[in-house]
């Protein structure tokens, strides 16, 4: 399948290696970013850092970057 081309990006899309590594690093940590305990605050910090980084990449304000859990919610 080395010559295969994947075109069904509605179902899933390939992820760049550096993105996968960043995601795995975050997923190995515990804590709900909405919680007030130390684990939650650390996760909130990671979310806000990611929000600011994405905002800078696209020339937006961080408060205008909204994360959602699935494609249907983002439409």
Phi, psi and omega in degrees: 000018183294338179262003183289147177240124181270123184240359184270062183286355172288330181274312180198157179231150177295149181244134177296149184303318181292330176290315179300319179296317179295319179296315181296322177299315180291322183287342177283346180269151179257157176127140177265123183297350176267356180275154183266352179285172186302320180296317179294319179297323178294318177296319178300319178299317178297318179298314182292326175295318178296318179300315180294320180295316178295317179302316180296323180294327184253004178072038181241168172278143180305323182292349177264000176264118184242127177266139175225161188278344184204161184300320185296329179284341183271353183276000000 
